Amino acid sequence: MARQVRRDRAIFIPTIGAQLVATTSAFVLPFVVGALMAGAGYAEKSAGYLLSMEAITAALTTLAFSGWTQPRSRRTTAMVGAALAALGNALSLLSPEIFLLAGARFVAGIGAGIVTAEVSAVVARGLDRERLISGLTIVAVLNGSFWLLVIPLLIPALGYRAPYLALLATCVAGAVVLNRLPAPAMHPQARGNATARESIGLGWLTLPAIFLTQLGQGSFWTLVGIYGSNAKLSDETIGAFLSLATLLLLVGVVGTAVVGLRAGRFAPLFGLVAVNVASIVVISYTNDPAIYFAANAIQAITNLSSVVYQLGLVAAVDRSGRLFAAANGLVALGNGVGPAVAGAIAGPFGASNVAVAVILFNFAALAFYALVAFLVARKIVSLRS
C-alpha cells in the first residue's frame, strides 16, 4: 500500500500541471466566444470555427503522439508541448487578426495535444488508476471553475486578450509543476511481446467505445440550452443552472474516487453509462422544468464519473501507455465532433431526436465493453490489477 501511494503521488502531483496546460481552454470556451465577438469583432460562426480548429488540432495531435513508439523521455516531450502551448497563448495576445490568431491557436492546440499524450502514458502506469483519473478530473474542474469566475472580471479591461492571458498564466504555472513528471523512456523491445499484442487487441474494442460515448455527450451538450427552452425556461435560468451543474460533476467524480473498484470494474461502467443515457433522453423530450432540472442533475453526476471508469478500463488494458493516451484524444475528438452531428440531425429531424443518435452511439459502445467483459470473464485475456 505504501509503495502504491508513493508511486501514484509521484505521478499525480506533476500531472496537475498537465491539467492546467491542456484542459483550461475547454472550460473557458463560452468566454472566449464572447470575448472574440465583443472585443475582436468576430462573427459567431467565425469564432466557433476557430475554437473547433483548436480542439480538433489538440485531439489529433494526441492521437498522433499516442502512436509514436520511438524511445524518448516523456517529461522532455511533455515540456516541449507545454512550451508550444505557452507560445501559442502568447502569440494570441498580439493581434485578433484572423490568420495570426488561427496560427497561434494551432500552435497552442499542438502543444496541448502533446502534453495530453505524454502525460496520459505516464498516468496509465499508476497502480490505482481510477483514483488517479478521478483526482485529476477534480483538479481540472476546480481550475476551470476558478477561471470562469475570474475571466469575466478581466474582459472589460483586456477585451479579447483576457481569456488568452488566463491560458498563458496557467500554461506557465502548469509547466513548473509538470517538470517534476517521472521520465521513464519507452523501450522498443517492449513493443512486440505477447502482452503488448493482447492489450492492442483489446484496445480496438475500448477505443471506439469511448469515442462513441463522447460523441453522444458532445451531440447532447450542444443542444442542452434548446432543451431548456422547450421546458419553458429563460436563457438566464438555464445558464445559472448549468453553471451550478459543474458542482454536480464534482460529486460524481468524487464518488468514483471513493468507490474505486469496490463494485468491480464493469458494473459501475455499465450502470453509469445507462443512467446517463436515460437522463439525456428525458432531458431531450421533457417540457416540464422540474423534470429538466432533475434529469440534468443526474446527467451531470453520471457524466464524468462514467468517463473515469471508461478511461480506467483502457488503462487496465494498456501496458504501454499508448492506448490510454489515444483514449484521451478520442474523448476530446468525440466532444469536438458532437456539435456537427447534433446540427446534422437537429436540422431535418428536430433537436429532440438527437437523443435517438445518443442511444445508438451508447448501445454500440456498451456492446464493445460487453465483449471486453466477456473475454475477461472467460480468461481469454487479462487486465492489469
GILINHU-V976688 format. One record per residue. RES is the residue in one small letter. BURIAL is I if it has 9 or more other ideal C-beta (glycine too) atoms within 8 Angstrom, else O. Layout:
# GILINHU-V976688
res->RES burial->BURIAL
res->RES burial->BURIAL
This chain:
# GILINHU-V976688
res->m burial->O
res->a burial->O
res->r burial->O
res->q burial->I
res->v burial->O
res->r burial->O
res->r burial->I
res->d burial->I
res->r burial->O
res->a burial->I
res->i burial->I
res->f burial->I
res->i burial->I
res->p burial->I
res->t burial->I
res->i burial->I
res->g burial->I
res->a burial->I
res->q burial->I
res->l burial->I
res->v burial->I
res->a burial->I
res->t burial->I
res->t burial->I
res->s burial->I
res->a burial->I
res->f burial->I
res->v burial->I
res->l burial->I
res->p burial->O
res->f burial->I
res->v burial->I
res->v burial->I
res->g burial->I
res->a burial->I
res->l burial->I
res->m burial->I
res->a burial->I
res->g burial->I
res->a burial->I
res->g burial->O
res->y burial->I
res->a burial->O
res->e burial->O
res->k burial->O
res->s burial->I
res->a burial->I
res->g burial->I
res->y burial->O
res->l burial->I
res->l burial->I
res->s burial->I
res->m burial->I
res->e burial->I
res->a burial->I
res->i burial->I
res->t burial->I
res->a burial->I
res->a burial->I
res->l burial->I
res->t burial->I
res->t burial->I
res->l burial->I
res->a burial->I
res->f burial->I
res->s burial->I
res->g burial->O
res->w burial->O
res->t burial->O
res->q burial->O
res->p burial->O
res->r burial->I
res->s burial->O
res->r burial->I
res->r burial->I
res->t burial->I
res->t burial->I
res->a burial->I
res->m burial->I
res->v burial->I
res->g burial->I
res->a burial->I
res->a burial->I
res->l burial->I
res->a burial->I
res->a burial->I
res->l burial->I
res->g burial->I
res->n burial->I
res->a burial->I
res->l burial->I
res->s burial->I
res->l burial->I
res->l burial->O
res->s burial->O
res->p burial->I
res->e burial->O
res->i burial->I
res->f burial->O
res->l burial->I
res->l burial->I
res->a burial->I
res->g burial->I
res->a burial->I
res->r burial->I
res->f burial->I
res->v burial->I
res->a burial->I
res->g burial->I
res->i burial->I
res->g burial->I
res->a burial->I
res->g burial->I
res->i burial->I
res->v burial->I
res->t burial->I
res->a burial->I
res->e burial->I
res->v burial->I
res->s burial->I
res->a burial->I
res->v burial->I
res->v burial->I
res->a burial->I
res->r burial->O
res->g burial->I
res->l burial->O
res->d burial->I
res->r burial->I
res->e burial->I
res->r burial->I
res->l burial->I
res->i burial->I
res->s burial->I
res->g burial->I
res->l burial->I
res->t burial->I
res->i burial->I
res->v burial->I
res->a burial->I
res->v burial->I
res->l burial->I
res->n burial->I
res->g burial->I
res->s burial->I
res->f burial->O
res->w burial->I
res->l burial->I
res->l burial->O
res->v burial->I
res->i burial->I
res->p burial->O
res->l burial->O
res->l burial->I
res->i burial->I
res->p burial->O
res->a burial->O
res->l burial->I
res->g burial->I
res->y burial->I
res->r burial->I
res->a burial->I
res->p burial->I
res->y burial->I
res->l burial->I
res->a burial->I
res->l burial->I
res->l burial->I
res->a burial->O
res->t burial->I
res->c burial->I
res->v burial->I
res->a burial->I
res->g burial->I
res->a burial->I
res->v burial->O
res->v burial->I
res->l burial->I
res->n burial->I
res->r burial->O
res->l burial->I
res->p burial->I
res->a burial->O
res->p burial->O
res->a burial->O
res->m burial->I
res->h burial->O
res->p burial->O
res->q burial->O
res->a burial->I
res->r burial->O
res->g burial->O
res->n burial->O
res->a burial->O
res->t burial->O
res->a burial->I
res->r burial->I
res->e burial->I
res->s burial->I
res->i burial->I
res->g burial->I
res->l burial->I
res->g burial->I
res->w burial->O
res->l burial->I
res->t burial->I
res->l burial->I
res->p burial->I
res->a burial->I
res->i burial->I
res->f burial->I
res->l burial->I
res->t burial->I
res->q burial->I
res->l burial->I
res->g burial->I
res->q burial->I
res->g burial->I
res->s burial->I
res->f burial->I
res->w burial->I
res->t burial->I
res->l burial->I
res->v burial->I
res->g burial->I
res->i burial->I
res->y burial->I
res->g burial->I
res->s burial->I
res->n burial->I
res->a burial->I
res->k burial->O
res->l burial->I
res->s burial->O
res->d burial->O
res->e burial->O
res->t burial->I
res->i burial->I
res->g burial->O
res->a burial->O
res->f burial->I
res->l burial->I
res->s burial->O
res->l burial->O
res->a burial->I
res->t burial->I
res->l burial->O
res->l burial->I
res->l burial->I
res->l burial->I
res->v burial->I
res->g burial->I
res->v burial->I
res->v burial->I
res->g burial->I
res->t burial->I
res->a burial->I
res->v burial->O
res->v burial->I
res->g burial->I
res->l burial->O
res->r burial->O
res->a burial->O
res->g burial->O
res->r burial->I
res->f burial->I
res->a burial->O
res->p burial->I
res->l burial->I
res->f burial->I
res->g burial->O
res->l burial->I
res->v burial->I
res->a burial->I
res->v burial->I
res->n burial->I
res->v burial->I
res->a burial->O
res->s burial->I
res->i burial->I
res->v burial->I
res->v burial->I
res->i burial->I
res->s burial->I
res->y burial->O
res->t burial->I
res->n burial->O
res->d burial->O
res->p burial->O
res->a burial->O
res->i burial->I
res->y burial->I
res->f burial->I
res->a burial->O
res->a burial->I
res->n burial->I
res->a burial->I
res->i burial->I
res->q burial->I
res->a burial->I
res->i burial->I
res->t burial->I
res->n burial->I
res->l burial->I
res->s burial->I
res->s burial->I
res->v burial->I
res->v burial->I
res->y burial->I
res->q burial->I
res->l burial->I
res->g burial->I
res->l burial->I
res->v burial->I
res->a burial->I
res->a burial->I
res->v burial->I
res->d burial->I
res->r burial->O
res->s burial->I
res->g burial->I
res->r burial->I
res->l burial->I
res->f burial->I
res->a burial->I
res->a burial->I
res->a burial->I
res->n burial->I
res->g burial->I
res->l burial->I
res->v burial->I
res->a burial->I
res->l burial->I
res->g burial->I
res->n burial->I
res->g burial->I
res->v burial->I
res->g burial->I
res->p burial->I
res->a burial->O
res->v burial->I
res->a burial->I
res->g burial->I
res->a burial->O
res->i burial->I
res->a burial->I
res->g burial->O
res->p burial->O
res->f burial->O
res->g burial->O
res->a burial->I
res->s burial->I
res->n burial->I
res->v burial->I
res->a burial->I
res->v burial->O
res->a burial->I
res->v burial->I
res->i burial->I
res->l burial->O
res->f burial->I
res->n burial->I
res->f burial->O
res->a burial->I
res->a burial->I
res->l burial->I
res->a burial->O
res->f burial->I
res->y burial->I
res->a burial->I
res->l burial->I
res->v burial->I
res->a burial->I
res->f burial->O
res->l burial->I
res->v burial->I
res->a burial->O
res->r burial->O
res->k burial->O
res->i burial->O
res->v burial->I
res->s burial->O
res->l burial->I
res->r burial->O
res->s burial->O
